[in-house]
Amino acid sequence: MKRKARLPLGEVVGMALASVKAHKLRSGLTMFGIAIGVFSVIGVMTTISAMKGSIESGLNVLGANSFQITKYPAIQFGGGGRNRFANRRDIDLEMSMRFKELMADSGATISMQLGRGGRPAFYHDRRTNPSNILIGTDENFITARNFNVNRGRNLTPEDVEFGRPVCVIGNDIVKVLFPNQDPINEAIRVEGQTFTVVGLFEEKGSSFGASQDNFIMIPITRFLQVYGRRGRSISINVQAESAAAVAPAMERSIGAMRVVRGLEPEDTDDFEIFSNDSLIAAFNNIAGVVATGAFVISAIALLAAGIGIMNIMLVSVTERTKEIGVRKSLGARRNSILTQFLIESVVISILGGLFGILLGIGGGNIVAMMLSADAVVPWGWTIAGMLFCAGIGVTFGFYPAWKAARLDPIEALRFE
């Protein structure tokens, strides 16, 4: 019995590629569907991977060994939750001062803070953009928030006690208002109020696309005199003496805050407490939710694309029935026919996946760089994406390939 010839694998691959090239539009549309599915995952994971590279420094907004006590959570989802927290009492100046007294012998450094965004500053005929943040605080702010005074002085306890109209300003404000002169002891205006510049912050740069040098720091007592106390809740920062002292300081702070708020033992806390670690954990939770959403979108897109691959391969089998019959009559083996059609399916899937990976890496890194994170290439996800695309090609291309391989050569030659 004559043994059927086996075509070299290279020739089979060449025939498969030629078939894909011959049906550019049909193959291209299917590739596009796969690319969308892969792009959604690779783009999101590229962005997350790039941001994780700088997340510890980016979210390290509090000083070392610090945590904050606030009315609202640091990170919230949606507006409904904020309305629920809005029913809590504000943390006012009297509560903050009382808390400070109760923590006086704990060894922790206590700082108070209020803020208003979108405040332009003026000096004679010069004006900054309305992007400055006006901070009402005390002398411990720079330690609590990792700031340093480059020139001049920090706020003093006397500035806070007497509500003096003095301020410490960031480098962005210095560049615009005082490009060629010394700002120290000069007077600037913010919302019609005049403040004497007594110090300049050391430049910090940006974090996640937002400048950290556009701050104007004034005494919190002055802030409350100018803008009133109604509807203003103070954030309290607690900085422990060491990393080992953070947990005891947090426990004591919770107890002191419950006393300040007048809570009974059975009452739940009506304030929030968070640290750098909790902020990072919250980011990771958000990243996990976003990644899950991307996987769901990708799965739907790839399922649709896989069905598309099966359909075009079935059409291809029908169109090339006579060709298959000729090849089988000349001795082509079933395995060669099966391999050829499987390779066509895999090539379409991989090319679509490759295009989606390139788009995902490019788009993800553009977003990451906008947030001041370094560009990365997620090699693990890239390799996984290519293998998954190959799997889609095999899974959804197997039935059409099997159907082509099982065609009867006599019936195939009669096909019109």
Secondary structure, 3 states (H helix, E strand, C coil): CCCCCCCCHHHHHHHHHHHHHHCHHHHHHHHHHHHHHHHHHHHHHHHHHHHHCCHHHHCCCCCCCEEEEECCCCCCCCCHHHHHHHCCCCCCHHHHHHHHHHCHHHCCEEEEEEEECCCCEEECCEECCCCCEEEEECCCHHHHCCCCEEEECCCCHHHHHHCCCEEEECHHHHHHHCCCCCCCCCEEEECCEEEEEEEEECCCCEECCEECCCEEEEEHHHHHHHHCCCCCCCEEEEECCCHHHHHHHHHHHHHHHHHHHCCCCCCCCCCEEEEHHHHHHHHHHHHHHHHHHHHHHHHHHHHHHHHHHHHHHHHHHHHCHHHHHHHHHCCCCHHHHHHHHHHHHHHHHHHHHHHHHHHHHHHHHHHHHHCCCCCCCCHHHHHHHHHHHHHHHHHHHHHHHHHHHCCCHHHHHHCC
